[in-house]
Amino acid sequence: MVKTELMKRLDSKKGQAFPLAAVGVFIMAFSVIATLNLGQAVYEKIMLQNTADASAYSLAAMEARAFNFVALTNRTQIVNYNTAMALQSYLNYAGFCVFMVGTMRDLIADVTSALDFGCSFFPWPVYIPYCILAKVFKAITMVAGIVVKIAEVLWKVIHNMAPMAVEALGLFNKYITWQAQLIRLVLINSHIFSGMQEIITENYRDDTTGVNRMEFMDGNGLWNILINAALNTLEYRATFDGSAGLNPSLADLILFGYKNYSDFEDRKGDSENAVKIMAEIANASRSEKSIYNRKGWDGFAIISWLVSNVWGDKHGNTKLVAKGTPEPKLSKVHGEPYNYPVGDTVSSDDYLENGMGFATGILSVAVAFPNTINAIGSGIVAADKDGDRKHYGYKNNSNNPAHPKGSYNGLFTFPPMKKIPKKSVQSNIKCGTLEKHKWIGISPYFKYKPVADHDSDYNQPSTWIFLNIPPEKLNKDENKKPWTYDFKFNHGGTDEFSFDNIDPDDPIVHGGHSASMDTTIGGSRNSFFFEGLNAFSRGMAYYHRPGNWAEHPNFFNPFWRAKLAPIGNKLTQIFDRFTNGMSKPGADGTENDDVAGYLLNFARNFINDIFFGVITSVITH
């Protein structure tokens, strides 16, 4: 049989390896494409995750820096309150010194009058030294009068300056310090409501072209903004206690800002506690002996005694107290109990109890007993209401005001006084003629809202960043790689894909077997939401004083820091908070064999699986 040329070719064994080679080349090409695709996908995911981490940490750092600024300016407010109280105490003590030197001058005048008695009524030669000493003490009395005048002038100078400075410090806190805090905290909202898009676009660029790969407010970028803004607003607004004036979250400023500020100004509701907290810190952070509790031999007490020749139980107090305390009665400006309720009115006093005056002219003596110098001193109450502003000079235990130059009711002299000398104070005057002491009180400030719950991170704010970039952005134009393509293999026909797509009603229409291979990055992966690549990151602004983890977070110490935090831990906390009623077997320290307990735990685990399944699907896609 003669073989044709075609039969010879069919019988030939040449080329039998070609189909295997073709399959091998196809597998090799597919492997190369898969490797390149996987590497590019990993690179894109790392780049996206790094962007999310950088944005979450940056927002946490911004919040931490803002909180530290608030802490420092809160401390500035406290310093201003301390300075105002110190000025008030110095002013009050100046009045007390005028009171004491006035008493000193009166005692010397009494000695002079006693010496005059000896000079006039004692026989010769006894009266000679009395006459000499009388002339000397008349001169001393004149000098003492000049000292009283100088002290009074100095007191008036201080009185013209100190009240204005005290008022200015209160106004500075309200209109400078607090508004600086408000501006700094409100600016954080611009980053929160933009979803940190500025940081994202700067970090998520193409390495070769430098083109931003996630544009502001377009498609998925808008979803990123809305999700990030919502999550971070909830965290940010929960950090602040609005009773101290305002919550700087933009949503609260728009919806509740005016009411919260008005409540604080009117001292309504919880704002009274916020006032007391700031006032208590201001009171507690001052020097006890020189300002807060001026008594006994401390501070200036011994100086005033030596200058005035008047000794007794010296008391002094300057602190922020509640309105209406002390009552506007001279005997109660400083009385028992000394611990007035804390508030935002400045109350200051200096006075002497059980005072004893003594002066001698060698041959004569003047003694004022404790029952005659019972209580002398001065007191100031500064407040924002005209009726609450008081300036007292007082003596004895009467409720009648007296000019703060001092004096006494009676005394013993030897020899007896020739005549009662002219007193430093001839009559009491109304202290209402003195300048009113204005004080704006505690100004608004920003207060941290603590939560005594470890599972809530003690209300320390987290910062959340969710990023999604869809497949079309990863596989087009300058971002598209040569190997990224949605391959479709068709064997004729009209359908793109079928296992057996011959139409029984129309056999002409058929496509045979066809297939596809999608090598693009971030294709459909059944992730429930947000096709493409997703990245989720969590940062946290947290409080820590070095060496002391037990200190509660607050806005009075600048120890706020930023860090990246695990997402799973927070999700567990959220889930546990919402399933708090579902008990866990053995959670109470005992083995729970109750069937209901196990059913609840089964339901809890079932919900847990669904919850984390959905979240994890989005995060890991």
GUPA-46231 format. One record per residue: x negated, y negated, z of N, C-alpha, C in turn. Coordinates in steps of 0.001 Angstrom, whole numbers, plus 500000, padded with zeros to 6 digits. Layout:
BEGIN
XYZXYZXYZ/...
//
This chain:
BEGIN
499149501177500000500000500000500000499108498766500000/499433497967499091498620496752498960499186495672499888/498324495191500784498769494157501742498661492794501097/499701492120501324499697490732500824498820489886501721/498592488673501254497771487736502037498400487409503369/499748487322503367500456486996504608500324488139505598/500437489373505112500324490526505977498904490622506528/497949490269505727496578490305506214496374489316507369/497011488160507216496850487154508272497538487592509567/498696488252509369499421488703510555498670489825511261/498010490674510511497261491760511135495936491291511736/495485490095511337494195489628511819494283489293513320/493246489567514066493197489266515511492603487884515800/492246487218514745491704485880514942492795484919515463/492427484024516430493357483005516932494273483493518026/494099484720518493495006485202519548494801484460520867/493663483879521076493402483148522320493980481726522304/494395481297521107494885479918520996496114479647521874/497133480533521871498295480252522752497892480180524220/497015481092524622496585481033526027495824479744526323/494988479343525340494247478090525511495191476900525609/496225476945524745497190475834524764497884475752526111/498309476927526638498955476948527959497982476473529029/496732476937528913495734476521529897495472475037529868/495355474483528640495140473037528525496334472276529111/497535472812528841498730472145529381498719472162530915/498381473322531480498325473412532952497252472498533516/496100472467532819495022471604533287495429470133533206/496056469786532084496509468400531945497538468050533016/498445468997533246499467468763534276498822468614535659/497802469434535910497118469348537205496418468008537367/495769467562536261495087466262536315496097465152536573/497229465225535848498264464193536031498804464237537456/499040465463537960499565465598539323498566465054540343/497271465337540124496250464844541056496186463328541036/496151462789539816496115461328539701497376460706540300/498511461353540030499776460830540547499806460856542075/499350461987542633499339462103544097498383461071544718/497202460947544123496250459968544644496801458550544577/497442458232543425498001456888543296499153456669544278/499984457702544469501098457581545415500586457370546841/499543458151547200498968457978548540498380456580548693/497694456106547649497113454766547700498201453712547875/499276453845547093500366452869547183501029452902548565/501199454116549080501838454223550403500930453635551488/499638453906551398498714453338552380498716451810552287/498718451304551073498717449864550873499998449242551435/501125449898551183502402449396551684502455449473553210/501951450589553773501968450747555224501021449747555891/499866449514555278498941448522555825499575447133555834/500330446846554775501019445554554713502051445446555825/502814446520556030503810446519557092503153446382558464/502062447112558688501358447023559971500804445618560201/500207445054559153499646443706559287500736442685559596/501899442847558969502991441900559186503578442051560582/503771443312561028504315443534562372503359443017563438/502079443272563266501105442791564246501011441267564221/501056440685563012500973439230562903502140438559563612/503349439093563431504508438519564100504391438675565614/503926439847566067503725440051567504502680439079568043/501613438838567269500575437891567702501132436471567767/501965436109566786502587434772566811503458434609568048/504245435636568351505108435555569533504271435501570809/503227436322570885502383436323572076501713434963572274/501218434379571181500591433056571297501621432009571723/502832432102571177503888431163571569504247431336573044/504305432594573511504629432843574926503519432313575840/502277432466575404501171431924576199501221430402576238/501607429796575113501769428342575092502866427918576057/503969428663576068505063428366576999504581428518578440/503811429583578701503307429793580063502427428638580508/501545428183579631500661427075579982501441425782580178/502431425527579325503212424297579475504172424386580652/504654425591580972505424425737582213504557425397583420/503317425829583367502400425492584453502104423987584453/502087423374583264501945421926583199503121421238583872/504327421766583627505498421209584306505348421324585822/504877422472586275504696422676587717503674421680588268/502578421486587523501570420513587954502180419122588048/503027418774587084503674417460587128504612417343588324/505333418422588634506183418398589827505322418255591083/504212418969591120503306418853592266502769417427592399/502399416842591259501875415480591286502939414495591755/504171414689591279505263413806591704505488413910593204/505468415140593722505654415306595167504474414737595942/503267414882595388502096414334596066502179412805596131/502555412175595002502700410724594995503775410278595988/504871411035596010505935410695596946505457410837598385/504675411869598647504182412063600013503185410984600405/502312410570599459501370409494599757502114408187600015/503130407925599211503933406729599408504617406759600765/505162407908601090505859408028602361504889407890603532/503707408487603373502706408396604438502205406962604594/502132406230603476501740404821603565502741404045604410/504031404326604210505042403695605046504911404090606501/504579405359606729504386405841608095503198405132608751/502129404901607976500960404214608525501295402773608892/502116402105608059502564400758608406503325400797609720/504148401810609852504915402009611088503967402160612281/502940402954612119502036403236613232501175402025613594/500626401317612588499793400147612912500646399030613485/501931398976613101502832398010613718503013398304615195/503144399576615520503241399965616927501948399646617666/500828399892616989499527399566617580499421398071617887/499825397225616958499777395780617173500670395380618343/501849396034618450502756395695619548502172396092620897/501507397250620956500883397670622206499769396707622620/498966396246621660497908395289621975498517393968622453/499625393555621816500293392330622250500807392473623688/501280393672624049501729393909625418500569393808626404/499418394366626026498229394253626881497852392776627047/497896392035625938497585390597626001498531389871626945/499821390206626896500802389575627791500525389942629247/500085391199629481499745391612630847498519390860631355/497537390640630474496354389876630859496725388419631154/497670387886630372498150386524630644498783386431632026/499478387477632421500080387505633751498991387404634821/497933388199634667496833388152635634496162386806635652/496013386195634481495371384894634384496209383812635067/497527383937635029498423382901635538498785383097637005/498861384307637466499426384545638798498432385108639809/497292385656639346496325386169640306495503385009640874/495038385111642143494265384032642757492837383994642218/492193382837642496490775382705642133489963383574643063/488966384221642721488348384304641374488848385503640562/489928386175641042490412387392640353490908387064638958/491516385876638809492143385590637517491119385293636413/489834384982636795488847384570635778488637385637634703/488317386905635056488143387909633981489429388133633195/490575387996633845491836388161633122492001387078632065/491620385865632419491736384774631447490796384981630258/489557385441630578488599385695629487489128386800628562/489562387907629187490069389025628375491332388638627624/492153387768628222493382387344627545493049386623626250/492019385732626283491633385021625059491109386001624004/490299386991624475489767387990623535490904388786622896/491864389193623713492931390036623184493944389241622364/494020387943622593494842387140621694494255387154620294/492927387059620252492257387154618945492459388539618330/492346389573619191492547390940618689493977391116618198/494924390510618913496321390595618483496508389943617128/495839388811616910495921388145615607495326389032614512/494189389651614803493566390560613822494483391740613541/495078392281614625496003393408614441497191392996613588/497664391761613774498760391260612937498358391193611483/497087390736611249496599390691609863496514392097609275/496047393064610103495977394461609641497360394963609255/498366394605610058499735395009609738500164394401608409/499835393126608197500199392471606931499510393138605744/498204393441605925497470394101604837498080395467604539/498386396209605615498996397528605423500337397404604712/501078396359605059502378396171604419502213395820602945/501210394975602640500964394625601233500559395865600437/499657396651601018499234397879600334500419398812600123/501266398906601127502449399761601000503355399275599877/503518397935599790504364397392598731503759397649597357/502423397545597249501766397828595967501997399281595564/501778400179596520502005401601596234503461401841595895/504344401161596612505769401365596396506206400874595025/505514399882594491505846399405593151505305400305592054/504293401090592382503670401938591375504116403391591463/504112403952592666504377405385592823505758405795592314/506860405061592639508172405515592150508245405563590633/507606404611589961507615404635588499506845405845587972/505724406152588620504941407318588193505711408607588441/506411408680589569507205409869589878508298410051588835/508984408980588509510037409063587497509457409440586141/508290408854585810507662409139584516507287410607584385/506833411225585472506463412641585416507677413510585117/508826413180585713510042413924585406510460413746583962/510376412519583459510727412257582068509747412938581115/508470412980581492507470413650580662507803415137580518/508205415762581616508564417177581550509753417411580629/510725416510580686511963416726579927511805416388578454/511096415314578161511081414821576787509778415070576049/508768415557576716507505415856576043507180417343576165/506984417784577393506542419168577607507571420158577092/508820420000577514509855420964577134510108420948575631/510106419770575027510351419701573590509184420287572806/507980420167573340506835420823572694507016422338572728/507491422855573854507794424284573945508866424667572929/509922423874572872511044424184571976510584424231570528/509795423254570120509325423218568730508490424459568422/507602424821569332506722425980569093507540427264568980/508548427424569834509337428655569816510311428691568641/510850427538568265511779427504567132511043427831565836/509792427425565738509025427707564520508867429206564273/508902430000565347508822431455565165509996431948564320/511138431256564422512318431669563652512078431623562151/511222430713561706510962430630560272510306431912559770/509465432529560589508840433793560198509813434958560364/510629434888561416511593435969561645512637435997560534/513202434840560182514274434805559190513756434994557769/512476434800557550511918435094556228511466436536556117/511645437311557200511213438702557176509717438847557039/508961437820557480507493437793557344507072437906555878/507925437408554970507672437580553550506397436895553107/506064435791553733504837435089553364503613435955553634/503590436592554803502468437477555132502479438698554221/503662439212553937503783440404553091503257440146551693/503675439019551087503243438727549724501732438482549648/501174437920550740499741437674550735498939438966550873/499508439942551562498791441204551790499064442244550714/500214442151550062500590443188549102500376442665547685/499129442628547282498740442136545958498061443242545161/498098443086543858497359443995542999495874443671543096/495053444682543322493629444458543548492923443870542326/493386444247541168492687443826539946493213442493539414/494522442334539383495104441119538800495374440038539837/495498440430541107495820439454542137497268439022542140/498115439723541389499537439364541283500280439904542498/501193439087543062502032439552544166502964440650543668/503024441738544404503811442879543963505163442950544649/505389442056545592506687442026546263507111440567546357/507849440115545379508225438725545304509296438385546333/509319437112546675510256436617547691511676436580547125/512615437153547887514047437065547618514461437698546290/513795438747545875514261439419544667514510440879544985/515661441379544632515989442801544750515680443380546100/514725444318546115514353444975547359513762443998548362/513125442907547879512592441895548774513674441267549628/514863441075549057515984440526549819516429441493550908/516465442794550590516814443792551613515781443802552730/514508443713552348513458443667553365513672442494554315/513983441335553741514178440133554549515351440308555502/516474440791554985517678440916555805517472441910556946/516866443050556652516653444061557693515672443552558742/514545443017558286513540442527559232514065441359560059/514806440457559418515352439302560140516327439754561214/517193440721560871518187441186561842517520441866563037/516588442783562762515936443513563849515141442574564760/514361441671564174513501440811564976514280439709565694/515397439282565115516231438306565813516815438907567076/517293440148566994517849440811568176516798440951569274/515573441320568878514514441480569865514097440127570454/513973439129569599513469437818570032514454437125570970/515727437126570598516725436403571396516928437050572765/516726438365572861516935439057574128515835438745575139/514751438135574677513610437877575552513847436703576494/514737435777576134514860434514576852516114434478577723/515955433821578864517078433584579765517618432185579479/518778432125578828519345430846578425519766429954579569/519849430491580785520284429673581916519266428591582261/518020428729581781516996427724582060517041426567581073/518004426567580176518152425442579252518634425870577893/517794426574577148518150427003575801517502428347575501/518132429056574578517499430218573981516989429778572613/515672429873572347515121429318571111515414430135569861/516088431274569991516493432010568801517461431155567997/517256431106566680518037430204565844519530430490565945/519900431768566035521313432114566154521905431526567424/521170431609568528521658431057569791521671429539569771/520694428940569121520670427480569040521890426964568297/522290427676567255523440427243566463524749427507567202/524856428673567836526132429078568421526311428604569864/525229428665570673525390428416572111524461427328572648/523670426714571785522650425795572268523204424655573096/524209423961572591524740422805573301525337423197574643/526061424317574669526688424754575924525639425120576965/524622425888576570523581426282577522522853425064578075/522565424117577201521863422912577655522753422104578594/524038421992578266524969421241579121525123421919580473/525199423259580470525317423979581743524104423728582621/522925423685582002521723423435582798521729422007583347/522121421061582522522163419673582984523158419503584123/524277420229584046525301420124585093525088421113586225/524018421913586134523698422907587163524859423876587367/525384424382586244526495425322586325525995426759586199/526755427672586790526491429094586615525093429500587043/524471430315586197523156430861586530522042429821586450/522353428650585890521308427639585786520812427195587159/521667427299588169521249426926589515520111427823589989/520179429119589631519093430029589993517809429686589238/517957429287587968516781428898587189516110427674587799/516913426736588292516367425553588957515614425963590220/516210426854590990515594427273592246514282427996592012/514214428792590943512980429529590650511840428559590363/512086427584589482511047426612589157510685425781590383/511696425364591157511429424562592350510644425358593388/510980426625593546510281427457594523508820427633594143/508559427847592850507177427988592393506415426678592597/507084425552592286506431424250592471506122423997593946/507057424346594821506815424174596257505679425066596746/505683426311596255504740427304596773503330427106596237/503168426328595182501848426205594559501118424946594992/501568424350596083500937423139596581500132423423597840/499277422453598200498465422594599398499353422501600625/499284423492601479500171423528602644499820422454603654/498545422287603970498169421439605100498193419953604769/497794419597603563497692418175603260498976417583602713/499828418416602127501040417874601505502288418581601999/502266419888601971503496420636602208503921420635603668/502962420748604584503321420849605994502311420044606809/502485418732606812501544417845607478501911417752608958/501164418423609788501510418435611203500237418564612043/500425418366613357499344418587614303498111417784613981/496952418431614039495675417767613819495213417902612370/496110418327611490495742418536610097495791417226609325/495005417154608272495107416058607321494907414696607947/495877413799607682495757412409608088496325412132609479/496869413136610141497524412889611424496551412285612434/495372412856612556494410412371613552493958410950613226/493873410630611933493472409271611549494504408260612022/495774408580611778496836407650612179496868407486613690/496578408548614420496570408441615883495450407518616364/494255407708615825493118406898616267493319405433615933/493913405155614778494132403767614364495213403105615199/496254403865615540497440403254616150497489403378617667/496632404184618261496707404445619699498031405089620089/498641405809619151499895406505619424499668407982619139/499982408821620125499799410254619982501146410956620130/501248412136619503502475412915619628502471414071618651/503639414648618460503789415779617533504057415226616136/503004415220615308503133414695613949503718415762613031/504722415368612272505322416264611292505360415561609944/505221416354608897505343415813607549505713416908606576/506542416566605610507024417574604673507403416882603382/506965417439602271507415416972600961507698418195600111/508929418322599683509284419503598901510531419229598079/510774420108597123511990420046596317513093420785597058/514174420093597343515266420673598112516567420486597344/517608421183597804518921421078597172519533419712597450/520389419271596558521048417987596739521922418038597992/521932416907598710522711416847599938521956417319601157/520763417879600963519944418289602099518551417709601927/518054416999602879518678416718604166519821415715604042/520713415733605009521820414789605005521285413373605158/522011412409604628521511411026604690521656410414606072/521013411033607069520950410505608427519495410537608854/519073409494609502517656409352609793517121410490610640/517928410946611589517447411985612492517361413335611813/517923413432610598517949414732609929517122414759608650/516388413679608377515504413727607223514471414825607424/514021414929608647513133416044608978513534416541610359/514213417636610397514651418202611659514710419696611561/515196420331612583515337421782612550516602422152611797/516604423179610945515399423889610515514662423107609434/513367423342609332512577422619608350512748423185606941/513160424427606825513276425068605525514637424755604902/514700423640604201515924423261603517516138424171602305/517399424305601853517634425084600626516876424489599452/516320425354598617515492424889597499516380424308596409/515953423211595832516671422582594732515743421664593969/516306420618593359515469419757592524515499418300592965/515710418063594250515622416720594817514339416616595642/513560415559595423512313415386596169512626414757597520/512263415452598574512453414934599927511100414882600611/510786413706601175509504413536601838509706412782603141/509000413189604179509041412449605436507747412633606205/507463411661607059506357411695608010506874411040609285/506826411782610362507281411156611596506683411841612802/506797411111613914506149411511615150507211411780616204/507120412948616784508009413293617898507233413212619211/507993412880620284507399412836621625506145411978621651/506248410818621008505089409954620913504765409265622233/503493409047622472503020408308623647502012407268623175/502299405999623496501396404933623119500522404527624288/499309404129623992498379403739625061497442402664624529/497284401597625327496308400551625006495791399992626317/494554399558626335493956399044627571493099397828627273/493117396903628237492253395723628182491287395707629341/490762396851629703489817397050630821490507396825632161/491009395626632368491671395325633645493181395493633562/493670395852632389495114396065632228495333397286631353/496555397759631386496893398936630618498356398833630196/498645399373628976500027399460628494500258400892628050/501292401473628581501607402876628282503058402948627826/503269403538626643504623403813626149504854405309626311/505820405648627140506060407048627463506824407749626332/506812409102626308507498409839625238508968409485625091/509618409122626219511038408807626074511255407435625459/510222406647625342510362405336624718509920405351623251/508947406176622923508580406378621508508958407818621170/510215408015620900510728409383620734510499409912619334/510804409099618331510632409548616953510452408331616080/509290408167615513509047407058614607508499407620613305/508844406985612203508348407468610923509133406897609774/508948407486608610509655407057607402510011408279606582/511021408138605739511463409241604900511972408738603569/511784409551602525512237409204601172512965410403600580/514107410165599986514805411184599209515006410624597811/514423411270596810514520410816595424515381411794594635/516359411257593910517287412105593161517742411371591908/518566412053591107519034411454589858520321410657590033/520983410783591159522216410048591432521933408903592383/522562407764592117522317406593592961522639406870594412/523740407583594662524145407836596035523236408776596788/522400409533596052521512410501596695520124409937596962/519846408736596457518525408146596624518480407377597941/517560407768598791517454407138600102516001406784600395/515843405727601174514521405379601690514727404981603147/514164405771604033514407405571605455513164405113606182/513363404193607132512381403957608169513148404140609458/512694404918610385513534405206611540512720405301612811/513412405084613918512799405214615231513841405799616167/513375406393617241514252407063618193515024408176617500/516191408506618034517040409520617429518316408921616878/518346407614616772519548406967616263519646407193614764/520839406959614238521058407072612807520921405727612116/520456404730612843520351403393612275519006403215611576/519032402603610403517768402397609695516937401330610362/515645401445610251514723400451610801513636400177609797/513147398950609814512050398618608915510814399415609318/510110400003608359508986400883608699507736400134609160/507863399272610172506682398681610802506475399231612207/507418399930612715507248400556614008507643399662615162/507618400237616306507875399567617566508307400625618549/508862400205619672509278401139620703510366400451621512/510989401173622418512080400618623215511619400059624557/510567400571625118510109400094626412508806400747626787/508147400219627837506873400776628249506534400272629648/505436400773630160504928400367631478503611399637631271/503445398488631934502180397756631850501687397406633255/500393397325633381499776396829634620498663395860634241/498719394654634778499845394093635548501071393904634657/502190393507635215503383393326634396503179392233633357/503959392307632301503830391318631227504334389958631692/503625388924631287504055387567631624505385387262630948/505470387660629683506738387576628939506692388628627842/507858389026627400507908390043626334507382389409625051/506307389959624508505730389345623301506615389568622076/506329388768621088507048388901619819506686390230619163/507702390969618753507467392291618155507098392162616682/506484393225616174506220393269614738507520393256613954/508535393868614540509848393920613909510833393276614868/511404392164614462512361391482615315513743392130615240/514087392648614068515406393277613916515331394296612785/516244395216612819516308396217611756516809395581610465/516384396145609351516880395667608065517496396842607315/518285396546606333518907397599605539517908398126604524/517667399428604605516694400013603675517244400102602263/518536399826602118519105399820600779518519398723599913/517912397716600538517279396654599755515953397104599153/515417398227599656514191398758599059514514399363597701/513488399472596890513696400004595545514204401445595596/515176401754594742515705403110594675514664404049594077/514700405259594545513724406249594072514395407180593070/514063406977591806514664407764590742513857409045590525/514593410115590332513940411401590066514871412233589205/514374412622588038515223413306587076515503414747587466/514718415271588390514925416645588830514224417653587941/514564418929588131513967419995587324514475419878585895/513535419858584953513881419746583538514066421133582926/514703421213581770514804422511581086513425423107580842/513361424393580881512119425099580575512507426458580004/511553427222579578511856428523578981511470429622579958/512439430449580229512297431480581251512444432852580615/511549433745580969511611435127580488512757435865581178/513418436712580443514550437479580988514090438910581255/513704439212582479513147440544582758514240441603582838/513871442810582501514748443977582638513952445049583374/514450445462584512513724446435585342513968447847584834/513525448099583617513759449408583001512578449729582088/511863450790582439510714451188581627511143451569580217/512310452212580094512773452641578776513157451470577881/513285450287578453513546449077577663512298448229577517/511142448806577867509867448081577801509923446797578620/510739446808579666510902445639580540511309444395579748/511957444635578617512469443579577718511361442846576972/510180443429576923509124442859576095509490443098574620/509428442069573784509984442178572426509118442992571469/509790443856570714509126444541569604509276443706568343/508379443913567413508479443269566099508548444372565053/509574444317564219509837445386563260509625444875561833/508990445700561029508832445395559613509190446648558810/510200446510557955510572447579557021510313447077555608/509598447884554837509292447518553462509713448635552527/510331448251551434510699449202550384510283448610549046/509626449448548246509298449033546887509844450102545950/510757449744545048511425450741544197510495451273543113/510880452411542521510005453020541493509729452094540321/510724451317539907510510450485538719509424449449538920/509190449035540157508130448069540400506754448714540427/506724450011540688505454450723540741505023451243539379/505930451216538412505659451922537150505956451076535926/505755449780536055505987448940534885504890447881534783/504765447388533567503853446291533271502450446572533819/501930445622534589500543445755535040500374446829536093/501479447280536719501379448290537757501431449714537208/501819449861535954502004451204535390500663451806534986/500484453065535391499282453796535030499562454659533794/498504455001533040498721455759531787499419457101532005/499190457712533135499752459044533362501153458999533976/501623457830534295502953457747534911503991457593533804/504750458659533636505747458651532571506823459676532906/508027459369532507509138460310532703509267461137531422/508546462295531386508528463137530188509831463928530075/510382463988528856511570464788528585511273465658527363/511476466986527538511220467949526457512566468469525973/512890468141524740514167468563524146513894469453522932/514771470396522719514669471275521565515858470998520648/515783469818520037516866469456519136518138469133519920/519228469005519219520515468770519842520667467331520301/521766467155521011522098465785521429521952465575522927/521883466665523700521781466514525150520320466430525589/520097465665526647518736465544527151518322466748527982/519265467343528658518887468464529515520060469433529658/519797470709529498520782471751529810520070473083529753/520645474049530474520111475405530379520682476104529154/521895475852528886522504476417527683523664475504527308/523346474481526546524342473452526324525024473560524965/525227474782524494526005474965523261527469474698523586/528050473789522860529444473441523086530312474525522462/531102475257523272531918476342522690532961475832521715/533396474584521906534400474037520994533774473508519708/532518473226519777531838472709518588530437473287518548/530249474481518033528947475161518059527835474404517366/528223473437516529527167472694515833526381471831516815/527125471367517841526463470507518833525752471400519842/524442471353519825523691472148520778522303471507520970/521681471842522084520348471313522349519367472384522724/519849473604522814518946474671523213518515474460524657/517328474868525013516750474663526353515851473433526323/516004472568527302515145471388527396514766471173528862/513744470354529099513248470126530459512652468723530532/512361468281531768511752466955531959510699467061533055/509760466130533011508731466058534043508492464576534365/508857464184535607508748462790536027507447462611536826/506485461919536214505207461680536901505117460256537452/506245459546537470506230458207538056506127458309539581/505735457197540198505559457163541642506831456655542302/507252457346543369508416456891544126509734457214543470/509801458292542711511061458677542091512074459163543105/513202459640542594514284460079543476513833461262544318/513913461114545650513471462163546563514553462507547588/515783462091547325516882462393548243516609461819549636/516296460512549696515958459870550957517126459115551570/518336459384551077519555458756551582519651457284551194/518628456495551489518655455072551194517314454656550608/517320453576549864516103452890549435515137453820548703/515445454104547447514557454913546621513243454177546395/512197454915546254510879454351546067509992454689547243/509051453828547538508186454013548690508667453122549837/508715453684551032509152452952552215508044452951553259/508003451883554030507051451788555143507752451103556297/507569451652557491508176451109558707507049450912559726/507018449746560342505985449478561334506600448723562497/506014448934563676506488448264564889505305447652565625/505431446381565905504476445704566765505137445377568084/504393444780568985504957444469570292504168443340570935/504881442353571449504283441322572298504461441784573735/503353442050574408503441442630575745502632441790576730/502961441945578010502333441157579075501421442052579903/500217441569580143499299442337581001498249441413581576/498234441304582895497139440615583569496009441629583748/494804441302583318493702442270583440493565442795584861/493569444124584966493409444764586265494678444894587066/495810444467586499497066444535587257498219444817586310/498479446109586091499591446496585232500931446336585937/500911446214587259502173446176588004502837444805587963/502124443784587528502727442441587506503813442362586444/504944441810586802506081441733585893505825440705584790/506329440947583602506200439948582536506881438643582944/506290437521582564506854436226582914506295435169581983/506920433988582031506466432856581228505772431809582094/505046432282583117504298431361583961502799431662583946/502410432806583412501001433164583317500679433537581871/499605433020581318499296433252579897498559434560579647/499239435666579897498610436973579699499386437817578686/499954437170577683500679437885576629499704438281575533/499895439502575036499023440042573988499882440688572906/499229441092571833499926441744570723499293443097570442/500117444033569984499614445357569622500592446013568662/500111447048567980500999447939567234501490449020568187/502736449419568035503341450367568968503977451513568190/504067452697568806504671453840568118506165453637567901/506616454022566711508037453881566385508859454964567066/508341456206567051509104457312567612509478457088569070/508560456521569840508828456259571250510012455312571413/510056454261570597511147453295570677512463453912570221/512398454715569173513628455364568707514179456309569764/513279456990570447513719457862571539514379457054572648/513794455913572979514395455054573996515788454592573580/515917454187572309517225453731571825518231454860571875/517806456036571418518719457178571413519126457565572828/518168457599573741518479457942575132519411456915575764/519275455668575358520148454639575922521592454854575489/521777455242574227523132455447573735523719456790574157/522878457725574531523368459046574960523097459251576440/523155458192577172522821458239578593523749459160579365/525003459289578898525970460123579613525814461602579345/524992461967578380524813463377578059523646463929578869/523932464766579804522905465258580712522010466276580033/520802466377580553519850467369580080519692468432581157/519711469709580801519489470752581817518152470540582507/518206470497583835516997470338584617516498468917584718/517235467934584152516783466551584197516791465991585602/517668466556586463517751466068587831516832466829588778/515926467624588235514992468362589071515469469755589417/516667470125589018517204471458589277517637472074587964/517624473378587944518081474073586755519591473983586663/520079473432585584521514473235585405522067474410584605/522787475294585270523358476457584598524787476224584165/525251475019584399526632474723584062526822474761582549/527866475450582106528124475590580669528345474236580024/529061473369580737529333472041580185528034471279579958/527090471464580880525819470780580740525073471223579504/525099472531579242524430473038578057525138472606576779/526468472541576829527200472070575655526877470610575357/526808469803576436526440468407576248525035468286575692/524140469136576199522770469089575718522687469547574263/523501470528573904523538470981572515524026469854571612/525086469176572046525609468059571259524568466948571154/523876466725572267522851465685572272521732466022571292/521269467256571303520202467666570391520670467627568940/521950467977568728522494467960567370522502466530566827/522996465600567666523006464192567257521578463693567084/520701464159567976519299463771567901518688464178566563/518969465413566131518419465895564870518924465070563694/520224464775563688520797463989562595520202462577562599/520159461982563798519667460606563942518237460491563425/517365461354563926515964461264563531515749461785562114/516639462674561666516524463152560296516734462034559298/517761461228559528518040460117558630516918459077558700/516537458692559940515504457676560105514183458145559505/513824459402559795512550459932559303512546460018557790/513688460343557200513769460435555747513451459098555099/513927458021555730513658456697555171512200456311555383/511708456596556588510360456142556935509300456874556112/509455458175555978508384458968555369508472459017553853/509509458469553268509657458584551814508650457692551107/
//
